[in-house]
Amino acid sequence: MKPGRLRFTRRFFLKSLAGLGMTAALGPRAVAALAQSPLRKPIPVSGEPLPVIGMGTSRTFDIGNDPVALDIRVQVLKAFFEHGGEIIDSSPMYGSAEKVIGYCLGKTGTANSLFSATKVWIIGKEFGIRQMRNSEALWGVPRLDLIQIHNMLNWETHLETLKSWKEEQRVRYIGITTSHGRRHEKLEEALTAETFDFVQFSYNILDRDVERRLLPLAAERNIAVMANRPFRTGELFRYTDGKPLPEWAREFNCRNWAQFFLKFVVSHPAVTCAIPATSRVDHMLENMGAGFGPMPDAAMRARMIRHFGELV
């Protein structure tokens, strides 16, 4: 935990929920469940614990200078940190997202609670260095916690730079990413040939191909896994629209479909965290609730897959 990082207590949690007008909507049992300590998993290479629910910013934080939208994102970020959040993931590929993050961090004063994760996404060593320096400036942080090579673009070149930056303590962790279920064979080759602290790829209850090779490989090589597209960019909710949660979901403190999908992802032993994106405070509160209470075991995960398969 960084110096000055927010202390997350039950009293603080309930107070913040009340301030957002959410206690009545969630109900007393849900509030009590959420008010416990969030689940954290260690980064394999260091043992540093991270909350299993982070925040993505693709699309949702690419809002330019719209003052109304900016104010909403400030509230979303406040809800994220007040409910145990730390990991924010972004990229130069996401338009104005990094600039908006920097603005929101300045407004909320939550930089000390932040685990900053961004990416390099450009061809060429010098262009990559320039882009990463620009990200530091946009976020307004003295040092980024994690920089990953976005969608494996020019990854061999950028990896050499990132290794040097890590050795010089200019970045704490380095990684590589892909998304949309692409480039799995090439990613497997890269993870086998080189040393990475983090890997990011798509994983959700419908897209489970990474369970065959990439998740076991990450566990074998002590690589932290950040799961993107845990809702399949919202598509999963189309299958559950108007359908009630199964009663047995309460066995692992699951109160809504967002938590159903997220708890499935982060309960995999090899997954370190998931990074759902949202532009709404109420959805953020649902997402953050997935990091609290018991998680489904292997038998329950199989039951979740079967149940969701009946809805698709």
Backbone hydrogen bonds in HBPLUS format (Angstrom, degrees):
<---DONOR---> <-ACCEPTOR-->    atom                        ^
c    i                          cat <-CA-CA->   ^        H-A-AA   ^      H-
h    n   atom  resd res      DA  || num        DHA   H-A  angle D-A-AA Bond
n    s   type  num  typ     dist DA aas  dist angle  dist       angle   num
A0005-ARG N   A0002-LYS O   3.11 MM   3  5.45 150.0  2.21 137.5 134.3     1
A0013-PHE N   A0009-THR O   2.92 MM   4  6.09 155.7  1.98 146.5 153.8     2
A0014-LEU N   A0010-ARG O   3.00 MM   4  6.25 168.4  2.01 158.5 159.3     3
A0015-LYS N   A0011-ARG O   3.06 MM   4  6.19 157.6  2.11 147.4 154.0     4
A0016-SER N   A0012-PHE O   2.99 MM   4  6.19 157.0  2.04 147.8 153.6     5
A0017-LEU N   A0013-PHE O   2.96 MM   4  6.24 156.2  2.01 152.0 158.9     6
A0018-ALA N   A0014-LEU O   2.99 MM   4  6.17 160.5  2.03 146.5 151.4     7
A0019-GLY N   A0015-LYS O   3.00 MM   4  6.24 151.8  2.08 143.4 151.3     8
A0020-LEU N   A0016-SER O   3.12 MM   4  6.36 136.1  2.33 139.2 149.8     9
A0020-LEU N   A0017-LEU O   3.11 MM   3  5.18 130.9  2.36  95.9 109.0    10
A0022-MET N   A0017-LEU O   3.08 MM   5  5.45 170.5  2.09 153.1 150.5    11
A0021-GLY N   A0018-ALA O   2.95 MM   3  4.94 156.7  2.00 102.5 109.6    12
A0026-LEU N   A0022-MET O   2.97 MM   4  6.10 155.1  2.03 155.4 161.5    13
A0027-GLY N   A0023-THR O   3.04 MM   4  6.06 154.1  2.11 147.4 153.8    14
A0031-VAL N   A0027-GLY O   3.02 MM   4  6.22 162.0  2.06 156.6 162.3    15
A0032-ALA N   A0028-PRO O   2.96 MM   4  6.08 161.3  1.99 145.5 150.8    16
A0033-ALA N   A0029-ARG O   3.01 MM   4  6.21 152.4  2.08 142.9 150.2    17
A0034-LEU N   A0030-ALA O   2.91 MM   4  6.14 160.0  1.95 151.2 156.6    18
A0035-ALA N   A0031-VAL O   2.95 MM   4  6.03 139.9  2.11 146.6 157.2    19
A0039-LEU N   A0291-GLY O   2.67 MM 252  5.45 173.4  1.67 169.3 169.6    20
A0052-VAL N   A0039-LEU O   3.16 MM  13  6.15 151.3  2.24 153.0 150.3    21
A0041-LYS N   A0050-LEU O   2.84 MM   9  5.43 151.1  1.92 154.0 153.2    22
A0050-LEU N   A0041-LYS O   2.82 MM   9  5.43 159.4  1.86 141.7 145.7    23
A0043-ILE N   A0048-GLU O   2.78 MM   5  5.32 148.8  1.88 136.6 145.1    24
A0046-SER N   A0043-ILE O   3.06 MM   3  5.69 148.9  2.16 121.9 130.5    25
A0047-GLY N   A0043-ILE O   2.64 MM   4  5.04 163.7  1.67 171.6 167.5    26
A0274-ALA N   A0052-VAL O   2.85 MM 222  6.25 151.2  1.94 157.0 159.2    27
A0054-GLY N   A0274-ALA O   2.76 MM 220  5.85 167.1  1.77 175.2 176.8    28
A0055-MET N   A0087-ILE O   2.83 MM  32  6.20 140.4  1.99 150.1 163.1    29
A0089-ASP N   A0055-MET O   2.86 MM  34  6.17 166.5  1.87 167.9 170.8    30
A0056-GLY N   A0276-PRO O   2.92 MM 220  5.30 166.2  1.94 115.2 118.9    31
A0061-PHE N   A0057-THR O   3.27 MM   4  5.17 160.0  2.31 132.9 131.3    32
A0060-THR N   A0058-SER O   2.75 MM   2  5.58 145.1  1.87 100.4  91.7    33
A0062-ASP N   A0059-ARG O   3.32 MM   3  5.22 160.1  2.36 101.9 107.7    34
A0070-LEU N   A0066-ASP O   2.87 MM   4  6.02 154.0  1.94 154.3 162.7    35
A0071-ASP N   A0067-PRO O   3.06 MM   4  6.21 156.5  2.12 142.0 147.2    36
A0072-ILE N   A0068-VAL O   3.13 MM   4  6.44 153.5  2.20 147.1 154.2    37
A0073-ARG N   A0069-ALA O   3.01 MM   4  6.29 155.8  2.07 147.6 154.0    38
A0074-VAL N   A0070-LEU O   2.97 MM   4  6.27 146.8  2.08 147.4 156.7    39
A0075-GLN N   A0071-ASP O   3.18 MM   4  6.50 154.4  2.24 143.9 149.5    40
A0076-VAL N   A0072-ILE O   2.91 MM   4  6.26 151.1  2.00 147.4 156.4    41
A0077-LEU N   A0073-ARG O   2.89 MM   4  6.08 161.0  1.93 148.7 153.1    42
A0078-LYS N   A0074-VAL O   2.93 MM   4  6.18 155.1  1.99 147.1 154.2    43
A0079-ALA N   A0075-GLN O   2.99 MM   4  6.20 162.5  2.02 148.1 152.2    44
A0080-PHE N   A0076-VAL O   2.99 MM   4  6.22 153.3  2.06 145.6 153.4    45
A0081-PHE N   A0077-LEU O   3.03 MM   4  6.33 167.3  2.05 158.2 158.2    46
A0082-GLU N   A0078-LYS O   2.86 MM   4  5.92 161.9  1.89 153.8 159.9    47
A0083-HIS N   A0080-PHE O   3.36 MM   3  5.50 148.2  2.47  99.0 107.8    48
A0085-GLY N   A0080-PHE O   2.84 MM   5  5.06 146.5  1.96 150.6 145.9    49
A0084-GLY N   A0081-PHE O   3.27 MM   3  5.38 146.2  2.39 118.0 112.3    50
A0115-PHE N   A0086-GLU O   2.76 MM  29  5.22 159.2  1.80 133.6 126.9    51
A0088-ILE N   A0115-PHE O   3.14 MM  27  6.40 158.0  2.19 155.3 158.4    52
A0117-ALA N   A0088-ILE O   2.97 MM  29  5.93 145.2  2.09 179.2 168.9    53
A0090-SER N   A0117-ALA O   2.83 MM  27  6.34 144.2  1.95 150.5 162.4    54
A0094-TYR N   A0091-SER O   3.01 MM   3  5.48 164.7  2.03 115.1 120.0    55
A0097-ALA N   A0094-TYR O   3.09 MM   3  5.55 164.3  2.12 130.7 134.8    56
A0100-VAL N   A0096-SER O   2.96 MM   4  6.17 158.0  2.01 158.4 165.7    57
A0101-ILE N   A0097-ALA O   2.87 MM   4  6.12 154.9  1.93 152.4 159.3    58
A0102-GLY N   A0098-GLU O   3.06 MM   4  6.31 164.2  2.08 148.6 151.9    59
A0103-TYR N   A0099-LYS O   3.02 MM   4  6.31 154.9  2.08 145.4 152.4    60
A0104-CYS N   A0100-VAL O   2.91 MM   4  6.13 166.6  1.92 154.8 157.9    61
A0105-LEU N   A0101-ILE O   2.83 MM   4  6.04 161.6  1.86 158.6 163.7    62
A0106-GLY N   A0102-GLY O   3.07 MM   4  6.23 153.6  2.14 142.0 148.9    63
A0107-LYS N   A0103-TYR O   3.04 MM   4  6.36 146.9  2.16 145.4 154.7    64
A0108-THR N   A0104-CYS O   2.91 MM   4  6.07 149.0  2.00 150.9 158.9    65
A0109-GLY N   A0105-LEU O   2.85 MM   4  5.65 138.5  2.03 144.0 152.5    66
A0113-SER N   A0110-THR O   2.93 MM   3  5.47 152.7  2.01 117.0 125.4    67
A0114-LEU N   A0111-ALA O   3.17 MM   3  5.14 164.2  2.20 108.3 111.8    68
A0146-LEU N   A0116-SER O   2.89 MM  30  6.21 144.3  2.02 158.2 166.1    69
A0118-THR N   A0146-LEU O   2.98 MM  28  6.37 159.1  2.02 159.6 157.8    70
A0148-GLN N   A0118-THR O   2.91 MM  30  6.36 153.0  1.98 140.5 148.2    71
A0120-VAL N   A0148-GLN O   2.89 MM  28  6.33 144.1  2.02 153.3 161.3    72
A0150-HIS N   A0120-VAL O   3.01 MM  30  5.76 158.5  2.06 144.9 151.4    73
A0128-GLY N   A0124-GLY O   2.91 MM   4  6.02 147.2  2.02 142.0 151.7    74
A0129-ILE N   A0125-LYS O   2.95 MM   4  6.31 157.4  2.00 154.0 159.6    75
A0130-ARG N   A0126-GLU O   2.96 MM   4  6.16 163.1  1.99 148.5 153.2    76
A0131-GLN N   A0127-PHE O   2.89 MM   4  6.08 152.4  1.97 143.5 151.4    77
A0132-MET N   A0128-GLY O   2.95 MM   4  6.19 159.6  1.99 152.7 157.5    78
A0133-ARG N   A0129-ILE O   3.01 MM   4  6.23 158.6  2.06 150.5 156.2    79
A0134-ASN N   A0130-ARG O   2.99 MM   4  6.18 149.8  2.09 141.7 150.3    80
A0135-SER N   A0131-GLN O   2.95 MM   4  6.27 147.6  2.06 144.5 153.3    81
A0136-GLU N   A0132-MET O   3.11 MM   4  6.44 156.1  2.16 147.1 152.2    82
A0137-ALA N   A0133-ARG O   3.16 MM   4  6.48 156.4  2.22 145.2 150.9    83
A0138-LEU N   A0134-ASN O   2.89 MM   4  6.18 157.4  1.94 151.7 158.1    84
A0139-TRP N   A0135-SER O   2.92 MM   4  6.08 165.5  1.94 157.9 160.8    85
A0140-GLY N   A0136-GLU O   2.95 MM   4  5.97 139.1  2.12 137.8 149.5    86
A0173-TYR N   A0145-ASP O   2.78 MM  28  6.04 137.6  1.96 149.9 163.9    87
A0147-ILE N   A0173-TYR O   3.23 MM  26  6.65 154.2  2.30 145.9 148.6    88
A0175-GLY N   A0147-ILE O   3.05 MM  28  6.29 142.4  2.19 139.7 139.4    89
A0149-ILE N   A0175-GLY O   2.90 MM  26  6.26 148.9  2.00 124.0 127.9    90
A0177-THR N   A0149-ILE O   2.97 MM  28  5.98 153.9  2.04 159.0 150.7    91
A0153-LEU N   A0150-HIS O   3.09 MM   3  6.13 177.1  2.09 133.7 134.4    92
A0158-HIS N   A0154-ASN O   3.20 MM   4  6.50 170.1  2.21 158.1 160.6    93
A0159-LEU N   A0155-TRP O   2.87 MM   4  5.84 149.4  1.97 146.8 155.0    94
A0162-LEU N   A0158-HIS O   2.87 MM   4  6.15 163.8  1.90 155.5 160.2    95
A0163-LYS N   A0159-LEU O   2.85 MM   4  6.04 154.8  1.92 152.5 158.6    96
A0164-SER N   A0160-GLU O   3.22 MM   4  6.44 157.4  2.27 141.5 146.9    97
A0165-TRP N   A0161-THR O   2.87 MM   4  6.20 159.5  1.91 152.9 159.4    98
A0166-LYS N   A0162-LEU O   2.87 MM   4  6.04 156.7  1.92 148.2 154.0    99
A0167-GLU N   A0163-LYS O   3.00 MM   4  6.21 160.8  2.03 146.7 152.0   100
A0168-GLU N   A0164-SER O   2.91 MM   4  6.14 147.5  2.02 146.7 156.0   101
A0170-ARG N   A0165-TRP O   2.72 MM   5  4.91 166.6  1.73 156.9 153.8   102
A0169-GLN N   A0166-LYS O   2.96 MM   3  4.80 156.5  2.02 101.6 108.4   103
A0197-ASP N   A0174-ILE O   2.91 MM  23  5.49 147.0  2.02 150.1 160.6   104
A0198-PHE N   A0174-ILE O   3.14 MM  24  6.25 146.3  2.26 139.4 143.0   105
A0200-GLN N   A0176-ILE O   2.99 MM  24  6.40 149.8  2.09 148.1 153.6   106
A0178-THR N   A0200-GLN O   2.88 MM  22  6.25 140.7  2.04 146.4 158.8   107
A0182-ARG N   A0179-SER O   3.15 MM   3  5.95 158.8  2.19 123.2 127.5   108
A0187-LEU N   A0183-ARG O   2.86 MM   4  5.97 154.6  1.92 152.0 160.0   109
A0188-GLU N   A0184-HIS O   2.90 MM   4  6.05 156.4  1.96 146.5 152.5   110
A0189-GLU N   A0185-GLU O   3.08 MM   4  6.36 153.0  2.16 143.4 150.4   111
A0190-ALA N   A0186-LYS O   2.99 MM   4  6.27 156.7  2.04 146.2 152.1   112
A0191-LEU N   A0187-LEU O   2.90 MM   4  6.13 164.3  1.92 156.6 160.2   113
A0192-THR N   A0188-GLU O   3.04 MM   4  6.13 142.3  2.18 141.0 150.7   114
A0193-ALA N   A0189-GLU O   2.95 MM   4  6.09 149.3  2.04 146.6 154.9   115
A0194-GLU N   A0190-ALA O   2.95 MM   4  5.86 156.3  2.01 153.1 157.5   116
A0224-ALA N   A0197-ASP O   2.90 MM  27  6.15 158.4  1.95 154.3 147.8   117
A0199-VAL N   A0224-ALA O   2.85 MM  25  6.27 141.6  2.00 162.9 175.4   118
A0226-MET N   A0199-VAL O   2.91 MM  27  6.24 163.0  1.94 157.2 162.3   119
A0201-PHE N   A0226-MET O   3.29 MM  25  6.80 142.9  2.44 153.8 164.1   120
A0228-ASN N   A0201-PHE O   2.93 MM  27  5.71 161.5  1.96 129.8 135.4   121
A0203-TYR N   A0228-ASN O   3.19 MM  25  6.34 151.7  2.28 170.9 166.9   122
A0204-ASN N   A0207-ASP O   3.24 MM   3  5.16 169.9  2.25 133.4 135.7   123
A0211-GLU N   A0208-ARG O   3.00 MM   3  5.66 163.2  2.03 119.7 125.2   124
A0212-ARG N   A0209-ASP O   3.12 MM   3  5.95 163.6  2.14 122.4 126.3   125
A0215-LEU N   A0210-VAL O   2.86 MM   5  5.76 172.7  1.87 159.8 157.5   126
A0217-LEU N   A0213-ARG O   2.93 MM   4  5.97 153.5  2.00 148.6 157.0   127
A0218-ALA N   A0214-LEU O   2.89 MM   4  6.06 158.3  1.93 150.0 155.4   128
A0219-ALA N   A0215-LEU O   3.09 MM   4  6.32 161.0  2.13 150.7 155.4   129
A0220-GLU N   A0216-PRO O   2.89 MM   4  6.08 155.5  1.95 145.5 152.9   130
A0221-ARG N   A0217-LEU O   2.92 MM   4  6.12 150.0  2.01 149.6 156.9   131
A0223-ILE N   A0218-ALA O   2.88 MM   5  4.83 172.8  1.88 145.2 147.1   132
A0222-ASN N   A0219-ALA O   3.37 MM   3  5.14 166.7  2.39 100.3 103.2   133
A0272-THR N   A0225-VAL O   2.89 MM  47  5.05 147.5  2.00 129.9 140.4   134
A0273-CYS N   A0225-VAL O   3.16 MM  48  6.66 154.6  2.23 160.3 164.0   135
A0227-ALA N   A0273-CYS O   2.86 MM  46  6.26 168.7  1.87 154.8 156.8   136
A0275-ILE N   A0227-ALA O   3.10 MM  48  6.29 153.1  2.17 167.2 161.3   137
A0232-ARG N   A0229-ARG O   2.99 MM   3  4.64 158.2  2.04 100.3 106.9   138
A0234-GLY N   A0231-PHE O   3.08 MM   3  5.03 121.2  2.44  93.6 108.2   139
A0236-LEU N   A0231-PHE O   3.22 MM   5  5.56 175.6  2.22 152.9 152.2   140
A0235-GLU N   A0232-ARG O   3.05 MM   3  5.32 163.2  2.08 113.9 116.0   141
A0237-PHE N   A0234-GLY O   3.22 MM   3  5.80 140.6  2.39 112.4 121.2   142
A0238-ARG N   A0235-GLU O   3.04 MM   3  5.53 148.6  2.14 111.7 120.8   143
A0239-TYR N   A0236-LEU O   3.18 MM   3  5.65 140.6  2.35 107.3 116.6   144
A0240-THR N   A0237-PHE O   3.20 MM   3  5.07 134.4  2.42  91.8 104.2   145
A0241-ASP N   A0237-PHE O   2.98 MM   4  5.88 115.0  2.42 143.3 156.0   146
A0243-LYS N   A0240-THR O   2.88 MM   3  5.18 163.4  1.91 134.7 134.9   147
A0249-ALA N   A0246-PRO O   2.99 MM   3  5.65 164.3  2.02 120.2 125.4   148
A0250-ARG N   A0247-GLU O   3.20 MM   3  6.09 167.4  2.22 123.4 126.3   149
A0251-GLU N   A0248-TRP O   3.05 MM   3  5.57 159.9  2.09 112.0 118.3   150
A0252-PHE N   A0249-ALA O   3.22 MM   3  5.95 161.1  2.26 115.9 120.2   151
A0254-CYS N   A0249-ALA O   3.18 MM   5  5.34 152.2  2.26 133.5 136.6   152
A0253-ASN N   A0250-ARG O   3.08 MM   3  4.71 155.3  2.14 111.0 105.9   153
A0260-PHE N   A0256-ASN O   3.06 MM   4  6.37 149.1  2.15 144.7 154.4   154
A0261-PHE N   A0257-TRP O   2.95 MM   4  6.20 164.3  1.97 156.5 157.7   155
A0262-LEU N   A0258-ALA O   2.96 MM   4  6.15 162.9  1.99 149.4 154.8   156
A0263-LYS N   A0259-GLN O   2.79 MM   4  5.68 163.5  1.82 145.4 150.8   157
A0264-PHE N   A0260-PHE O   3.19 MM   4  6.26 147.5  2.30 137.2 145.6   158
A0265-VAL N   A0261-PHE O   3.28 MM   4  6.57 157.1  2.33 142.0 147.0   159
A0266-VAL N   A0262-LEU O   2.96 MM   4  6.25 171.1  1.97 168.6 165.8   160
A0267-SER N   A0263-LYS O   3.06 MM   4  5.74 132.0  2.30 135.4 144.3   161
A0268-HIS N   A0265-VAL O   3.26 MM   3  5.94 165.0  2.29 114.9 119.5   162
A0271-VAL N   A0268-HIS O   3.06 MM   3  5.51 156.2  2.11 118.5 125.6   163
A0284-MET N   A0280-ARG O   2.97 MM   4  6.20 148.6  2.07 143.0 152.6   164
A0285-LEU N   A0281-VAL O   2.95 MM   4  6.26 155.8  2.01 155.2 160.5   165
A0286-GLU N   A0282-ASP O   3.14 MM   4  6.43 152.5  2.22 140.3 147.5   166
A0287-ASN N   A0283-HIS O   2.89 MM   4  6.17 164.1  1.92 151.6 155.8   167
A0288-MET N   A0284-MET O   2.86 MM   4  6.09 167.7  1.87 157.4 160.0   168
A0289-GLY N   A0285-LEU O   3.09 MM   4  6.17 144.6  2.22 139.3 148.0   169
A0290-ALA N   A0287-ASN O   3.00 MM   3  5.58 153.4  2.07 113.2 121.0   170
A0291-GLY N   A0288-MET O   3.07 MM   3  5.72 164.7  2.09 118.5 123.2   171
A0292-PHE N   A0289-GLY O   3.28 MM   3  5.64 165.5  2.30 115.6 116.7   172
A0301-ARG N   A0297-ASP O   2.82 MM   4  6.05 156.0  1.88 158.2 166.0   173
A0302-ALA N   A0298-ALA O   3.07 MM   4  6.32 155.7  2.13 145.7 151.3   174
A0303-ARG N   A0299-ALA O   3.08 MM   4  6.37 147.7  2.19 138.8 147.9   175
A0304-MET N   A0300-MET O   2.86 MM   4  6.16 149.7  1.95 149.0 157.4   176
A0305-ILE N   A0301-ARG O   3.00 MM   4  6.31 157.0  2.05 150.2 155.5   177
A0306-ARG N   A0302-ALA O   3.06 MM   4  6.32 161.6  2.09 146.7 151.4   178
A0307-HIS N   A0303-ARG O   2.94 MM   4  6.14 163.1  1.97 149.7 154.5   179
A0308-PHE N   A0304-MET O   2.90 MM   4  6.07 169.4  1.91 153.0 156.2   180
A0309-GLY N   A0305-ILE O   2.90 MM   4  5.97 151.7  1.98 145.2 153.7   181
A0310-GLU N   A0306-ARG O   3.24 MM   4  6.55 133.4  2.47 140.0 150.3   182
A0310-GLU N   A0307-HIS O   3.10 MM   3  5.34 137.1  2.30 100.7 112.1   183
A0311-LEU N   A0308-PHE O   2.90 MM   3  5.16 147.1  2.01 106.3 116.8   184
A0312-VAL N   A0308-PHE O   3.25 MM   4  6.55 131.8  2.49 147.8 160.6   185
